[in-house]
Amino acid sequence: MDELSGLDADCAQNACMPAKKIDGKQIAEEIHAEIRRDSAELLAKTGIVPGLATVLVGADPASISYVTAKKKACERDGIRSIAHDLAWDVSQGSLLDLLQGLRDDPAVHGILVQLPLPGSLDERAILDAIPVHKDVDGFHPANLGRLGLRNEEALFTPCTPAGVIEILKRSAVEIGGKNAVVVGRSKIVGLPVSLLLLRESATVTVCHSQTKDLAETTRRADILVCAIGRPAMITGSMVKEGAVVIDVGVNRVEDASKKRGYRLVGDCAFDEVAERASLITPVPGGVGPLTIAMLMRNTLTAAKKAAALGRAASRQS
């Protein structure tokens, strides 16, 4: 009998078994419970309540929905939500002035500017105005840059990529030594998640629009992360038997049977990929809930760091 190892051996024994669906909601709930416990402990010890300031520009329905969900999560997790909802035609100068005020406010431990911003605003300049120690979204160049440096730690890791790693670890997926393929190279997901996988000692390949023979590459993946933003782009024939598939994509497709007229699907053709994978995240209910959970955790971490600095300053004075 040929020797098989790892995921291939498991699959050989369970060739017809569909993938186990990873419950992202349950994992997120575990993290939220930990945050609530630690927030209460921080308050009892220091009197500090973690504070998250959100900045929403305009009235984009998706952005409003995201910010509303973050506010609700703050309420549940013992975090103060400080909301700033601005008109779509706010000036660059006014927005930068607001960020300066939030930078100097000791009650604000994390600042999140909801993207996308109107085209009249310089997105890069605005994100750069968020101080690195309050960059709980993890997109400051200093935080992103540290992900690519050995023996360096980012103050905060981008929330969705961090959620991907959390899903893998809490699902007992071995990352070290595995072939990981990331489809997509965006600064929001693809690039940072590839760096995080590398830090966990995976052998990482990043695919993008110029990749030749995408299917050949994805079929070599023990861990496949799909973050390209195209519905059902990854089909069953593109996935290795027994692979772990993390689908980050959230795409709307028309569906007249739904009240909203559409349904949400991922980047994977779920049913056929699930027949070949050992584990897979659904859309919705997979990676999505982890994004907000990791944002709450980053905010708590920022508050803990501020408390530690305050104690250090008190000892020196």
C-alpha positions as semicolon CSV with decimal commas, in nm:
position;residue;x (nm);y (nm);z (nm)
1;M;0,000;0,000;0,000
2;D;0,135;0,344;-0,089
3;E;0,225;0,557;0,209
4;L;-0,003;0,854;0,262
5;S;0,035;1,126;0,520
6;G;-0,162;1,405;0,682
7;L;-0,476;1,518;0,509
8;D;-0,429;1,278;0,216
9;A;-0,438;0,977;0,449
10;D;-0,751;1,105;0,621
11;C;-0,916;1,154;0,287
12;A;-0,820;0,809;0,163
13;Q;-1,004;0,661;0,461
14;N;-1,308;0,889;0,414
15;A;-1,314;0,943;0,040
16;C;-1,685;1,004;0,017
17;M;-1,725;1,205;0,334
18;P;-1,822;1,570;0,279
19;A;-1,635;1,843;0,466
20;K;-1,717;1,935;0,820
21;K;-1,859;2,287;0,821
22;I;-1,674;2,523;1,054
23;D;-1,912;2,723;1,273
24;G;-1,763;3,072;1,272
25;K;-2,046;3,205;1,488
26;Q;-1,962;2,961;1,767
27;I;-1,591;3,043;1,754
28;A;-1,671;3,414;1,759
29;E;-1,897;3,366;2,061
30;E;-1,611;3,197;2,248
31;I;-1,391;3,500;2,177
32;H;-1,662;3,749;2,277
33;A;-1,706;3,565;2,608
34;E;-1,332;3,593;2,672
35;I;-1,344;3,966;2,590
36;R;-1,635;4,027;2,827
37;R;-1,448;3,851;3,107
38;D;-1,125;4,044;3,045
39;S;-1,305;4,379;3,003
40;A;-1,473;4,331;3,341
41;E;-1,139;4,239;3,496
42;L;-0,971;4,547;3,347
43;L;-1,247;4,771;3,481
44;A;-1,223;4,617;3,828
45;K;-0,846;4,657;3,842
46;T;-0,796;4,994;3,675
47;G;-1,134;5,164;3,634
48;I;-1,073;5,174;3,257
49;V;-1,347;5,094;3,008
50;P;-1,209;5,016;2,659
51;G;-1,328;5,280;2,411
52;L;-1,377;5,232;2,037
53;A;-1,442;5,536;1,818
54;T;-1,606;5,466;1,484
55;V;-1,609;5,719;1,202
56;L;-1,872;5,671;0,932
57;V;-1,878;5,904;0,632
58;G;-2,197;5,910;0,427
59;A;-2,492;5,672;0,427
60;D;-2,377;5,365;0,236
61;P;-2,617;5,088;0,348
62;A;-2,346;4,822;0,380
63;S;-2,121;5,056;0,581
64;I;-2,410;5,152;0,810
65;S;-2,483;4,783;0,866
66;Y;-2,121;4,707;0,952
67;V;-2,089;4,999;1,194
68;T;-2,419;4,912;1,361
69;A;-2,299;4,556;1,416
70;K;-1,978;4,688;1,572
71;K;-2,173;4,915;1,807
72;K;-2,385;4,620;1,922
73;A;-2,074;4,410;1,979
74;C;-1,925;4,689;2,192
75;E;-2,235;4,694;2,412
76;R;-2,218;4,318;2,466
77;D;-1,844;4,306;2,532
78;G;-1,813;4,587;2,786
79;I;-1,659;4,832;2,541
80;R;-1,767;5,196;2,511
81;S;-1,881;5,282;2,157
82;I;-1,805;5,640;2,050
83;A;-1,975;5,699;1,717
84;H;-1,908;5,983;1,474
85;D;-2,145;5,981;1,175
86;L;-2,046;6,243;0,918
87;A;-2,204;6,378;0,601
88;W;-2,075;6,238;0,272
89;D;-1,938;6,581;0,173
90;V;-1,725;6,631;0,486
91;S;-1,398;6,800;0,401
92;Q;-1,061;6,634;0,431
93;G;-0,953;6,897;0,683
94;S;-1,257;6,846;0,905
95;L;-1,208;6,471;0,909
96;L;-0,839;6,506;0,993
97;D;-0,927;6,748;1,275
98;L;-1,169;6,491;1,415
99;L;-0,903;6,221;1,404
100;Q;-0,659;6,451;1,583
101;G;-0,912;6,496;1,862
102;L;-0,965;6,121;1,889
103;R;-0,590;6,070;1,890
104;D;-0,558;6,296;2,195
105;D;-0,863;6,161;2,383
106;P;-0,749;5,921;2,659
107;A;-1,095;5,760;2,669
108;V;-1,051;5,645;2,308
109;H;-0,830;5,337;2,280
110;G;-0,916;5,237;1,925
111;I;-1,015;5,432;1,614
112;L;-1,189;5,278;1,314
113;V;-1,267;5,470;0,996
114;Q;-1,524;5,271;0,801
115;L;-1,421;5,207;0,441
116;P;-1,482;5,281;0,162
117;L;-1,460;5,658;0,185
118;P;-1,602;5,899;-0,076
119;G;-1,371;5,956;-0,370
120;S;-1,323;6,321;-0,269
121;L;-1,119;6,210;0,035
122;D;-0,759;6,090;0,042
123;E;-0,804;5,747;0,201
124;R;-0,434;5,682;0,257
125;A;-0,379;6,018;0,429
126;I;-0,678;5,958;0,654
127;L;-0,572;5,607;0,755
128;D;-0,218;5,732;0,819
129;A;-0,362;5,994;1,057
130;I;-0,476;5,718;1,291
131;P;-0,194;5,670;1,545
132;V;-0,039;5,326;1,537
133;H;-0,128;5,259;1,902
134;K;-0,499;5,318;1,826
135;D;-0,502;5,144;1,488
136;V;-0,729;4,856;1,594
137;D;-0,812;4,783;1,228
138;G;-0,444;4,700;1,177
139;F;-0,398;4,894;0,852
140;H;-0,138;5,148;0,960
141;P;0,179;5,099;0,751
142;A;0,377;5,029;1,067
143;N;0,142;4,748;1,169
144;L;0,124;4,598;0,821
145;G;0,500;4,631;0,778
146;R;0,579;4,447;1,100
147;L;0,383;4,145;0,978
148;G;0,655;4,091;0,720
149;L;0,949;4,122;0,961
150;R;1,088;3,828;1,152
151;N;1,110;3,870;1,529
152;E;0,879;4,174;1,511
153;E;0,522;4,192;1,636
154;A;0,255;4,424;1,500
155;L;0,067;4,613;1,769
156;F;-0,253;4,507;1,595
157;T;-0,325;4,254;1,323
158;P;-0,593;4,325;1,057
159;C;-0,917;4,177;1,185
160;T;-1,028;3,947;0,903
161;P;-0,683;3,790;0,850
162;A;-0,649;3,747;1,226
163;G;-0,990;3,578;1,224
164;V;-0,872;3,331;0,959
165;I;-0,579;3,224;1,176
166;E;-0,804;3,204;1,482
167;I;-1,044;2,974;1,295
168;L;-0,760;2,744;1,194
169;K;-0,613;2,726;1,543
170;R;-0,945;2,676;1,722
171;S;-1,037;2,408;1,471
172;A;-0,713;2,224;1,560
173;V;-0,571;2,265;1,210
174;E;-0,194;2,222;1,197
175;I;-0,045;2,513;1,002
176;G;0,331;2,463;1,036
177;G;0,484;2,279;0,743
178;K;0,161;2,277;0,540
179;N;0,121;2,411;0,188
180;A;-0,104;2,715;0,214
181;V;-0,244;2,886;-0,096
182;V;-0,407;3,228;-0,073
183;V;-0,621;3,336;-0,367
184;G;-0,620;3,716;-0,364
185;R;-0,356;3,973;-0,271
186;S;-0,553;4,268;-0,133
187;K;-0,406;4,474;0,149
188;I;-0,720;4,402;0,353
189;V;-0,711;4,021;0,342
190;G;-0,487;3,845;0,090
191;L;-0,152;4,005;0,167
192;P;-0,179;4,015;0,548
193;V;-0,321;3,663;0,576
194;S;-0,036;3,529;0,364
195;L;0,214;3,695;0,600
196;L;0,034;3,553;0,905
197;L;0,041;3,203;0,757
198;L;0,411;3,244;0,688
199;R;0,465;3,346;1,050
200;E;0,296;3,020;1,148
201;S;0,558;2,835;0,938
202;A;0,334;2,738;0,647
203;T;0,478;2,731;0,296
204;V;0,274;3,004;0,131
205;T;0,178;3,069;-0,231
206;V;-0,023;3,380;-0,322
207;C;-0,236;3,368;-0,637
208;H;-0,383;3,666;-0,823
209;S;-0,517;3,776;-1,159
210;Q;-0,185;3,709;-1,333
211;T;-0,137;3,359;-1,192
212;K;-0,100;3,100;-1,467
213;D;-0,304;2,782;-1,423
214;L;-0,471;2,875;-1,098
215;A;-0,630;2,532;-1,059
216;E;-0,295;2,356;-1,067
217;T;-0,174;2,574;-0,780
218;T;-0,487;2,550;-0,565
219;R;-0,489;2,169;-0,598
220;R;-0,158;2,160;-0,409
221;A;-0,300;2,342;-0,107
222;D;-0,341;2,171;0,229
223;I;-0,490;2,502;0,345
224;L;-0,674;2,710;0,085
225;V;-0,781;3,067;0,167
226;C;-1,014;3,220;-0,091
227;A;-1,030;3,601;-0,087
228;I;-1,076;3,709;-0,446
229;G;-1,429;3,853;-0,436
230;R;-1,581;3,650;-0,720
231;P;-1,877;3,421;-0,652
232;A;-1,814;3,047;-0,685
233;M;-1,479;3,103;-0,858
234;I;-1,319;2,808;-0,681
235;T;-1,481;2,484;-0,794
236;G;-1,450;2,132;-0,656
237;S;-1,201;2,023;-0,921
238;M;-0,964;2,300;-0,804
239;V;-0,939;2,164;-0,449
240;K;-0,716;1,890;-0,312
241;E;-0,887;1,599;-0,141
242;G;-0,886;1,664;0,234
243;A;-0,787;2,030;0,212
244;V;-0,899;2,285;0,470
245;V;-1,084;2,562;0,285
246;I;-1,136;2,907;0,437
247;D;-1,374;3,112;0,223
248;V;-1,341;3,484;0,297
249;G;-1,544;3,606;0,001
250;V;-1,884;3,769;0,052
251;N;-2,069;3,818;-0,278
252;R;-2,426;3,910;-0,360
253;V;-2,600;3,705;-0,627
254;E;-2,954;3,765;-0,748
255;D;-3,212;3,531;-0,600
256;A;-3,580;3,604;-0,661
257;S;-3,680;3,354;-0,393
258;K;-3,526;3,574;-0,124
259;K;-3,710;3,868;0,028
260;R;-3,411;4,094;-0,036
261;G;-3,382;3,974;-0,394
262;Y;-3,033;3,834;-0,341
263;R;-2,835;3,589;-0,132
264;L;-2,479;3,592;-0,004
265;V;-2,228;3,339;-0,136
266;G;-1,856;3,295;-0,102
267;D;-1,574;3,261;-0,351
268;C;-1,615;2,882;-0,346
269;A;-1,882;2,670;-0,510
270;F;-1,972;2,546;-0,163
271;D;-2,147;2,215;-0,231
272;E;-1,887;2,075;-0,470
273;V;-1,588;2,205;-0,273
274;A;-1,735;2,059;0,048
275;E;-1,734;1,715;-0,117
276;R;-1,355;1,727;-0,140
277;A;-1,246;1,936;0,160
278;S;-1,205;1,807;0,515
279;L;-1,309;2,139;0,672
280;I;-1,475;2,441;0,514
281;T;-1,618;2,774;0,627
282;P;-1,966;2,863;0,500
283;V;-2,080;3,203;0,374
284;P;-2,241;3,355;0,568
285;G;-2,153;3,227;0,915
286;G;-1,787;3,146;0,862
287;V;-1,514;3,411;0,868
288;G;-1,753;3,708;0,893
289;P;-1,836;3,681;1,265
290;L;-1,465;3,657;1,347
291;T;-1,391;3,998;1,193
292;I;-1,592;4,188;1,455
293;A;-1,472;3,958;1,734
294;M;-1,109;4,035;1,648
295;L;-1,185;4,407;1,633
296;M;-1,324;4,389;1,986
297;R;-1,017;4,196;2,099
298;N;-0,783;4,452;1,940
299;T;-0,970;4,732;2,121
300;L;-0,937;4,551;2,452
301;T;-0,566;4,499;2,385
302;A;-0,526;4,872;2,314
303;A;-0,694;4,956;2,645
304;K;-0,469;4,713;2,833
305;K;-0,161;4,869;2,674
306;A;-0,284;5,218;2,771
307;A;-0,342;5,100;3,128
308;A;0,007;4,951;3,145
309;L;0,162;5,274;3,016
310;G;-0,037;5,473;3,271
311;R;0,090;5,257;3,555
312;A;0,446;5,288;3,428
313;A;0,413;5,668;3,410
314;S;0,274;5,677;3,767
315;R;0,571;5,481;3,898
316;Q;0,816;5,718;3,730
317;S;0,651;6,037;3,856
